[in-house]
Amino acid sequence: MKNNDTNNDFISLTAAVRRAKSEGLNLSYAGLRRFVAEGFIPHVPNGSHILVYYPNVANLIKNGVTAEQSRAYQLSRSRS
């Protein structure tokens, strides 16, 4: 039964934003897309949709980005 719960947590970006707002988390669609594009939230492409694991989204919004994630992102964006 737990496997079905896990599958229900893989949702589209739009559904993730709706769910976050219903849980009182401040998240916009553009913000979520940026987190996915920058690699802070793993995603699964499914045709024309992008699916994310909602507990990862909620964890990022509640706890923020770790120093290691931020440094890795900054290093990946450097042009030197």
Backbone as CSV, one residue per row, in Angstrom:
resi,resn,N_x,N_y,N_z,CA_x,CA_y,CA_z,C_x,C_y,C_z
1,MET,0.805,-1.190,0.000,0.000,0.000,0.000,0.858,1.268,0.000
2,LYS,1.980,1.208,0.667,2.830,2.395,0.720,3.322,2.783,-0.663
3,ASN,3.521,1.817,-1.563,3.973,2.106,-2.913,2.996,3.037,-3.632
4,ASN,1.688,2.847,-3.432,0.708,3.737,-4.042,0.838,5.153,-3.518
5,ASP,1.139,5.306,-2.221,1.332,6.639,-1.657,2.522,7.318,-2.305
6,THR,3.587,6.573,-2.551,4.772,7.137,-3.184,4.453,7.597,-4.598
7,ASN,3.712,6.775,-5.348,3.350,7.156,-6.711,2.461,8.387,-6.731
8,ASN,1.616,8.556,-5.734,0.749,9.730,-5.673,1.528,10.997,-5.355
9,ASP,2.727,10.864,-4.828,3.545,12.025,-4.512,4.355,12.515,-5.702
10,PHE,4.394,11.768,-6.808,5.003,12.263,-8.039,3.930,13.030,-8.793
11,ILE,4.055,14.354,-8.804,3.004,15.186,-9.376,3.601,16.241,-10.294
12,SER,2.744,16.843,-11.110,3.187,17.884,-12.033,3.560,19.144,-11.254
13,LEU,4.241,20.052,-11.928,4.635,21.295,-11.279,3.412,22.096,-10.832
14,THR,2.396,22.154,-11.687,1.182,22.898,-11.347,0.519,22.297,-10.109
15,ALA,0.418,20.975,-10.076,-0.183,20.306,-8.925,0.659,20.524,-7.664
16,ALA,1.970,20.553,-7.811,2.848,20.780,-6.660,2.644,22.173,-6.089
17,VAL,2.487,23.168,-6.963,2.245,24.535,-6.494,0.898,24.612,-5.783
18,ARG,-0.127,23.997,-6.365,-1.456,23.992,-5.716,-1.395,23.316,-4.345
19,ARG,-0.720,22.185,-4.282,-0.628,21.454,-3.013,0.150,22.257,-1.977
20,ALA,1.236,22.884,-2.400,2.027,23.696,-1.472,1.193,24.846,-0.921
21,LYS,0.460,25.522,-1.790,-0.386,26.631,-1.332,-1.474,26.143,-0.393
22,SER,-2.037,24.955,-0.669,-3.078,24.417,0.215,-2.514,24.045,1.580
23,GLU,-1.208,23.784,1.644,-0.546,23.460,2.910,0.076,24.698,3.563
24,GLY,-0.185,25.868,2.992,0.292,27.114,3.588,1.722,27.477,3.238
25,LEU,2.287,26.845,2.214,3.653,27.165,1.796,3.602,28.183,0.662
26,ASN,4.475,29.155,0.705,4.509,30.202,-0.302,5.399,29.757,-1.459
27,LEU,4.777,29.392,-2.577,5.521,28.899,-3.731,4.792,29.295,-5.001
28,SER,5.538,29.824,-5.957,4.951,30.165,-7.254,5.404,29.139,-8.295
29,TYR,4.682,29.093,-9.391,5.032,28.181,-10.483,6.411,28.542,-11.028
30,ALA,6.654,29.830,-11.231,7.949,30.263,-11.764,9.084,29.903,-10.805
31,GLY,8.844,30.053,-9.513,9.859,29.691,-8.523,10.173,28.204,-8.537
32,LEU,9.124,27.394,-8.642,9.332,25.950,-8.695,10.082,25.548,-9.958
33,ARG,9.732,26.140,-11.084,10.454,25.849,-12.333,11.926,26.218,-12.205
34,ARG,12.205,27.321,-11.550,13.597,27.744,-11.366,14.353,26.754,-10.483
35,PHE,13.731,26.299,-9.391,14.381,25.298,-8.531,14.679,24.020,-9.305
36,VAL,13.747,23.608,-10.163,13.956,22.403,-10.968,15.068,22.635,-11.979
37,ALA,15.031,23.779,-12.667,16.033,24.085,-13.700,17.435,24.191,-13.107
38,GLU,17.536,24.715,-11.891,18.836,24.880,-11.253,19.321,23.603,-10.580
39,GLY,18.490,22.569,-10.575,18.915,21.279,-10.045,18.698,21.086,-8.559
40,PHE,17.997,22.007,-7.901,17.750,21.863,-6.469,16.660,20.831,-6.179
41,ILE,15.770,20.602,-7.147,14.711,19.606,-6.993,14.819,18.629,-8.153
42,PRO,15.064,17.351,-7.877,15.112,16.360,-8.952,13.748,16.249,-9.633
43,HIS,13.755,15.936,-10.910,12.509,15.844,-11.659,12.555,14.658,-12.618
44,VAL,11.374,14.301,-13.109,11.244,13.217,-14.068,10.456,13.756,-15.249
45,PRO,11.069,13.853,-16.436,10.298,14.278,-17.600,9.335,13.161,-18.011
46,ASN,8.105,13.542,-18.312,7.092,12.567,-18.717,6.315,13.180,-19.878
47,GLY,6.777,12.939,-21.083,6.147,13.573,-22.243,6.355,15.071,-22.178
48,SER,5.261,15.814,-22.223,5.355,17.274,-22.156,5.246,17.786,-20.725
49,HIS,5.143,16.882,-19.738,5.043,17.275,-18.340,6.336,16.987,-17.597
50,ILE,6.548,17.729,-16.536,7.662,17.482,-15.632,7.054,17.062,-14.306
51,LEU,7.489,15.926,-13.792,6.987,15.446,-12.510,8.056,15.627,-11.442
52,VAL,7.611,16.002,-10.256,8.513,16.142,-9.110,7.944,15.328,-7.960
53,TYR,8.820,14.917,-7.076,8.406,14.192,-5.873,8.071,15.246,-4.832
54,TYR,6.783,15.344,-4.477,6.331,16.454,-3.636,7.064,16.573,-2.297
55,PRO,7.374,15.486,-1.584,8.121,15.664,-0.336,9.451,16.413,-0.529
56,ASN,10.105,16.260,-1.683,11.330,17.028,-1.958,11.017,18.511,-2.081
57,VAL,9.904,18.836,-2.722,9.491,20.236,-2.883,9.217,20.842,-1.509
58,ALA,8.399,20.168,-0.709,8.046,20.679,0.611,9.284,20.837,1.490
59,ASN,10.196,19.881,1.422,11.425,19.953,2.212,12.267,21.165,1.819
60,LEU,12.379,21.424,0.521,13.166,22.573,0.072,12.529,23.882,0.533
61,ILE,11.218,23.983,0.427,10.541,25.217,0.831,10.648,25.420,2.341
62,LYS,10.491,24.359,3.107,10.528,24.481,4.568,11.934,24.703,5.103
63,ASN,12.932,24.020,4.520,14.287,24.032,5.080,15.293,24.845,4.278
64,GLY,14.955,25.216,3.053,15.870,25.982,2.228,16.955,25.124,1.603
65,VAL,17.914,25.785,1.002,19.020,25.134,0.317,20.201,25.049,1.275
66,THR,20.868,23.901,1.286,22.033,23.754,2.153,23.210,24.547,1.583
67,ALA,24.190,24.800,2.412,25.381,25.533,1.977,26.102,24.768,0.867
68,GLU,26.128,23.433,0.964,26.802,22.632,-0.053,26.091,22.748,-1.399
69,GLN,24.750,22.722,-1.379,23.991,22.859,-2.619,24.211,24.238,-3.231
70,SER,24.211,25.259,-2.398,24.398,26.610,-2.894,25.787,26.778,-3.496
71,ARG,26.804,26.268,-2.823,28.176,26.386,-3.336,28.328,25.618,-4.642
72,ALA,27.762,24.414,-4.718,27.851,23.630,-5.947,27.177,24.361,-7.096
73,TYR,26.055,24.991,-6.819,25.355,25.741,-7.859,26.203,26.928,-8.313
74,GLN,26.754,27.658,-7.367,27.572,28.825,-7.713,28.786,28.404,-8.529
75,LEU,29.416,27.302,-8.159,30.574,26.830,-8.915,30.188,26.377,-10.318
76,SER,29.013,25.784,-10.452,28.582,25.328,-11.777,28.248,26.507,-12.686
77,ARG,27.929,27.654,-12.106,27.552,28.824,-12.896,28.737,29.750,-13.183
78,SER,29.896,29.483,-12.569,31.046,30.373,-12.781,31.556,30.227,-14.213
79,ARG,32.043,31.303,-14.756,32.477,31.326,-16.160,33.994,31.334,-16.311
80,SER,34.691,31.063,-15.246,36.160,31.122,-15.337,36.777,29.872,-15.861
